[in-house]
């Protein structure tokens, strides 16, 4: 039986097998592993009913499972390469009606932005709402995707492209003729800011931010103000090129 109130589950994808910065999700930020910072920030979103981590079945991700278990976080293990399958099975496991997709290499993810994307998703019926649909206007690293379970299930069933499945959601946002999409945009373009962690330079920037605040209760607007005070920090990872989705 369906619930009257849709169950919204944030699923944080995490693995240690990064090519440019292996083990990055366990690197420390003000005394806590990066993954713990992401879980903590996502958990503060008021529209989220549950937060889970979706990692892989690979032996090298055992440390992630140990961390999740020790902290009492729900953790699901699935395919290392088929991220769409991992998300679908995790969403099924945790009885999600709506899935919020967050990546573990975004330790500045903002609960207020998560709530805003969820509110846009719910404002009028749609299948997918995100602040990542081009043109981007938010800093990279504040990425939030909200997906209805039925849309996720259809993509899981129909997407036959392994390259797309590796990135979970391209089948949805690249088929606007099938799925009802909604874009969430900022009132000014801040897309030149890079707050995700994929390289040592990215980590250095985020480490400085956490060393300044010493905790994870700050908002993304406070980070902007901090970077205005330290414009040289903006240059630390400005040259880093984002990996492209096939």
C-alpha positions as CSV (number, residue, x, y, z in Angstrom):
1,X,0.0,0.0,0.0
2,X,1.3,3.4,-0.9
3,X,1.8,6.0,1.8
4,X,-0.1,9.3,1.7
5,X,3.2,11.2,2.2
6,X,5.9,10.2,-0.3
7,X,8.9,8.8,1.4
8,X,12.0,10.9,0.4
9,X,15.3,9.1,0.7
10,X,18.7,10.8,0.1
11,X,21.1,8.2,-1.3
12,X,24.8,9.2,-1.2
13,X,26.9,7.3,-3.7
14,X,30.4,6.5,-2.3
15,X,33.4,4.5,-3.3
16,X,37.1,4.6,-2.7
17,X,38.2,3.8,-6.3
18,X,38.6,7.4,-7.5
19,X,41.2,7.6,-10.3
20,X,42.5,11.1,-9.6
21,X,42.3,11.0,-5.8
22,X,42.0,7.5,-4.5
23,X,40.3,7.2,-1.1
24,X,39.1,10.8,-1.2
25,X,35.8,10.1,0.6
26,X,37.7,9.1,3.7
27,X,40.1,12.1,3.8
28,X,39.8,14.2,6.9
29,X,38.0,17.5,7.0
30,X,38.3,19.3,10.4
31,X,38.7,15.9,12.1
32,X,36.0,13.9,10.3
33,X,36.0,11.8,7.2
34,X,34.7,13.6,4.1
35,X,31.8,11.1,3.9
36,X,30.8,11.9,7.4
37,X,30.6,15.6,6.5
38,X,28.4,14.8,3.5
39,X,26.1,12.6,5.6
40,X,25.8,15.3,8.3
41,X,25.0,18.1,5.9
42,X,22.4,16.1,3.9
43,X,20.8,15.0,7.2
44,X,20.0,18.6,8.0
45,X,17.7,19.0,5.0
46,X,14.2,19.3,6.4
47,X,12.5,17.6,3.4
48,X,14.5,14.4,3.7
49,X,13.0,11.4,5.6
50,X,16.1,9.1,5.5
51,X,19.7,9.2,4.4
52,X,21.5,6.1,3.1
53,X,25.0,5.4,1.6
54,X,25.2,3.3,-1.5
55,X,28.7,1.8,-2.0
56,X,30.0,-1.1,-4.0
57,X,30.5,-4.8,-3.5
58,X,34.3,-4.4,-4.0
59,X,36.5,-5.5,-1.2
60,X,38.3,-2.1,-1.3
61,X,35.2,-0.5,-0.1
62,X,35.1,-2.5,3.1
63,X,36.4,0.5,5.1
64,X,33.4,2.5,3.9
65,X,31.0,-0.2,5.1
66,X,32.8,-0.3,8.5
67,X,32.5,3.5,8.8
68,X,28.8,3.5,8.0
69,X,28.1,0.6,10.3
70,X,30.0,2.3,13.2
71,X,28.0,5.5,12.7
72,X,24.6,3.7,12.4
73,X,24.1,4.9,8.8
74,X,22.1,2.6,6.5
75,X,24.4,1.3,3.8
76,X,23.7,-0.6,0.6
77,X,26.2,-2.5,-1.5
78,X,25.7,-2.9,-5.2
79,X,27.4,-2.8,-8.6
80,X,30.6,-0.8,-8.9
81,X,30.1,0.1,-12.6
82,X,26.3,0.1,-13.0
83,X,25.4,3.0,-10.8
84,X,21.9,3.1,-12.1
85,X,21.3,-0.4,-10.9
86,X,22.9,0.5,-7.5
87,X,20.6,3.4,-7.1
88,X,17.5,1.5,-8.2
89,X,18.2,-1.4,-5.8
90,X,19.1,0.9,-3.0
91,X,15.9,2.9,-3.5
92,X,13.9,-0.3,-3.5
93,X,15.6,-1.5,-0.4
94,X,14.8,1.7,1.5
95,X,11.3,2.0,0.1
96,X,11.8,5.4,-1.5
97,X,9.0,7.1,-3.3
98,X,11.4,10.0,-4.2
99,X,15.2,9.7,-4.4
100,X,17.6,12.5,-3.8
101,X,20.9,11.7,-5.5
102,X,24.0,13.2,-3.8
103,X,27.7,12.3,-4.4
104,X,30.1,11.8,-1.5
105,X,32.8,14.0,-3.1
106,X,30.6,17.2,-2.4
107,X,31.3,18.0,1.2
108,X,29.9,21.5,0.9
109,X,26.5,20.2,-0.2
110,X,23.9,22.5,1.3
111,X,20.7,21.3,3.1
112,X,18.9,24.5,2.1
113,X,19.5,23.8,-1.6
114,X,18.4,20.2,-1.2
115,X,15.1,21.5,0.3
116,X,14.7,24.0,-2.5
117,X,15.1,21.3,-5.2
118,X,12.7,19.0,-3.4
119,X,10.2,21.8,-3.1
120,X,10.5,22.5,-6.9
121,X,10.0,18.8,-7.5
122,X,6.8,18.8,-5.5
123,X,5.5,22.2,-6.6
124,X,4.0,20.6,-9.8
125,X,4.2,17.0,-10.7
126,X,7.4,16.1,-12.4
127,X,9.8,13.1,-12.8
128,X,13.1,14.9,-12.2
129,X,14.3,18.2,-10.7
130,X,17.9,19.3,-10.4
131,X,20.2,22.3,-10.2
132,X,22.6,20.6,-12.6
133,X,20.5,21.0,-15.8
134,X,22.4,23.2,-18.3
135,X,23.0,26.0,-18.0
136,X,24.4,25.6,-14.5
137,X,24.2,28.5,-12.1
138,X,25.2,27.0,-8.8
139,X,28.8,26.2,-7.8
140,X,29.8,22.7,-8.9
141,X,29.7,20.6,-5.7
142,X,26.2,21.7,-4.7
143,X,24.7,19.3,-7.1
144,X,21.3,17.8,-6.2
145,X,19.1,15.5,-8.3
146,X,15.6,14.6,-7.2
147,X,14.0,11.7,-9.0
148,X,10.6,10.0,-8.7
149,X,11.0,6.3,-8.1
150,X,8.8,5.4,-11.1
151,X,11.1,7.4,-13.4
152,X,14.2,5.8,-11.8
153,X,12.6,2.4,-12.3
154,X,11.8,3.1,-16.0
155,X,15.3,4.3,-16.6
156,X,16.7,1.2,-14.9
157,X,14.5,-1.0,-17.2
158,X,15.0,0.8,-20.5
159,X,18.5,2.2,-20.5
160,X,20.8,-0.1,-22.5
161,X,23.9,2.2,-22.6
162,X,26.6,1.0,-20.1
163,X,28.2,4.4,-20.2
164,X,25.0,6.2,-19.2
165,X,24.2,3.6,-16.6
166,X,27.6,4.3,-15.0
167,X,26.4,7.8,-14.3
168,X,22.9,6.8,-13.1
169,X,20.7,9.5,-14.5
170,X,21.6,10.6,-18.1
171,X,18.8,8.5,-19.6
172,X,16.3,10.6,-17.6
173,X,17.6,14.1,-18.2
174,X,18.5,13.4,-21.8
175,X,15.0,12.3,-22.7
176,X,12.8,15.3,-22.0
177,X,10.3,13.9,-24.4
178,X,9.8,11.0,-22.0
179,X,10.3,12.5,-18.6
180,X,9.0,15.8,-17.1
181,X,12.1,17.7,-16.1
182,X,12.5,20.8,-13.9
183,X,15.5,23.0,-13.6
184,X,16.4,24.9,-10.4
185,X,18.5,28.0,-11.0
186,X,20.3,30.6,-8.9
187,X,19.6,34.3,-9.4
188,X,23.2,34.8,-10.5
189,X,25.6,32.6,-12.3
190,X,28.2,31.1,-9.9
191,X,29.1,28.1,-12.0
192,X,32.7,29.1,-12.2
193,X,33.2,28.0,-8.6
194,X,34.4,24.5,-8.2
195,X,33.5,23.0,-4.7
196,X,33.6,19.3,-5.6
197,X,36.6,17.1,-4.7
198,X,38.2,15.1,-7.5
199,X,41.9,16.2,-7.3
200,X,44.4,17.2,-4.6
201,X,43.8,20.8,-5.5
202,X,40.1,20.4,-4.9
203,X,40.8,18.8,-1.6
204,X,43.1,21.6,-0.6
205,X,40.4,24.2,-1.2
206,X,37.7,22.4,0.7
207,X,40.2,21.6,3.5
208,X,40.9,25.3,4.0
209,X,37.2,26.0,4.1
210,X,36.6,23.4,6.8
211,X,39.7,24.5,8.7
212,X,38.1,28.0,8.8
213,X,34.7,26.9,10.0
214,X,35.9,23.9,12.1
215,X,32.5,22.2,11.8
216,X,29.9,21.5,9.1
217,X,26.9,23.7,10.1
218,X,27.9,26.6,7.7
219,X,25.7,27.5,4.7
220,X,26.9,27.8,1.2
221,X,26.4,31.6,1.2
222,X,29.0,31.7,4.1
223,X,31.4,29.9,1.8
224,X,30.9,32.5,-0.9
225,X,31.6,35.3,1.7
226,X,34.7,33.5,2.9
227,X,36.0,33.2,-0.7
228,X,35.3,36.9,-1.2
229,X,37.7,37.5,1.7
230,X,40.3,35.1,0.3
231,X,40.1,35.5,-3.5
232,X,43.4,33.7,-3.9
233,X,41.7,30.5,-2.7
234,X,39.5,30.6,-5.8
235,X,42.6,30.1,-7.9
236,X,43.7,26.9,-6.1
237,X,41.6,24.6,-8.3
238,X,40.4,26.9,-11.0
239,X,42.4,25.0,-13.7
240,X,40.9,21.6,-12.9
241,X,38.8,20.2,-15.7
242,X,35.6,18.4,-14.8
243,X,35.2,14.9,-16.2
244,X,32.5,14.8,-18.8
245,X,29.5,12.4,-18.9
246,X,29.4,10.4,-22.1
